[in-house]
Amino acid sequence: MKTGYVYILQCADGSFYTGMTNDVERRLFEHNTSKQRSYISNRKPIKLVWVSDELGIQDAISLEKQIKGWRREKKIALINGEYNKLPELSVAYCRRE
């Protein structure tokens, strides 16, 4: 069974980048050394701030897409392990009081 990991990087400008890989160390090295133009290329240095447990490949793809759709606040709660805040931060932004 193929497995994958979802990861979040924090870029030098404070922004977050979410990705998925089957080898986190290799992917981090690639992000740091790549000369190709990408979201990260002008935002180095980067640091790994969160990585998921090992997941099935389809679950990893789904989680990556889900996290990419989250607001910054919710990503920060995940990074900080504040899982109790995630449901509250899931409420549509326009419906918050």
C-alpha positions in Angstrom: 0.0 0.0 0.0 1.4 3.4 -1.0 1.7 6.0 1.8 2.1 9.7 2.0 2.6 12.6 4.3 1.1 16.0 4.3 3.4 18.8 5.4 3.3 22.6 6.0 6.3 24.8 5.4 6.7 28.3 6.8 8.4 30.6 4.3 10.7 33.5 5.1 7.8 36.0 4.4 5.7 34.2 7.0 3.4 32.5 4.5 2.6 28.8 4.6 2.9 26.2 1.9 1.1 22.9 2.1 2.3 19.9 0.2 2.2 16.1 0.1 5.1 13.6 -0.4 6.1 10.1 0.4 9.5 11.3 1.7 9.5 14.5 3.7 13.3 14.9 4.1 13.8 14.5 0.3 11.0 16.9 -0.5 12.3 19.6 2.0 15.8 19.2 0.4 14.2 19.7 -3.1 12.3 22.8 -2.0 15.5 24.3 -0.5 17.7 23.6 -3.5 15.4 23.8 -6.5 16.2 26.5 -9.1 12.7 26.2 -10.7 10.3 29.0 -10.3 7.6 28.1 -7.8 5.7 29.6 -4.9 8.6 28.9 -2.6 11.5 30.0 -4.9 11.3 33.6 -3.8 10.3 32.9 -0.2 13.4 31.1 1.1 14.5 30.1 3.6 11.7 27.7 4.5 11.2 25.6 7.6 9.1 22.5 8.2 6.5 23.4 10.8 4.0 20.5 10.7 3.9 17.0 9.2 1.0 14.5 9.4 1.2 10.9 10.5 1.7 8.4 7.7 -1.5 8.2 5.6 -2.8 6.2 2.7 -2.1 8.0 -0.5 -5.7 9.0 -1.2 -6.2 10.2 2.4 -3.0 12.3 2.1 -4.2 13.8 -1.1 -7.6 14.7 0.5 -6.0 16.1 3.6 -3.6 18.3 1.5 -6.5 19.7 -0.5 -8.5 20.3 2.8 -5.7 22.2 4.5 -4.9 24.3 1.4 -8.5 25.6 1.7 -8.1 26.7 5.4 -7.6 30.2 6.6 -4.3 31.1 8.2 -5.7 31.0 11.7 -6.8 27.4 11.3 -3.4 26.4 9.9 -1.7 28.0 12.9 -4.0 26.1 15.3 -3.0 22.8 13.6 0.7 23.7 13.6 0.5 24.5 17.4 -1.5 21.3 18.2 -4.5 23.3 19.3 -6.9 20.7 17.9 -9.8 21.9 20.1 -9.8 25.2 18.1 -10.2 23.5 14.7 -14.1 23.1 14.9 -14.6 26.7 15.9 -12.3 27.9 13.1 -14.3 25.7 10.6 -17.3 28.0 10.9 -17.7 30.0 7.8 -15.8 33.3 8.2 -18.9 35.4 7.2 -21.0 33.6 9.9 -18.7 34.4 12.8 -19.8 37.0 15.3 
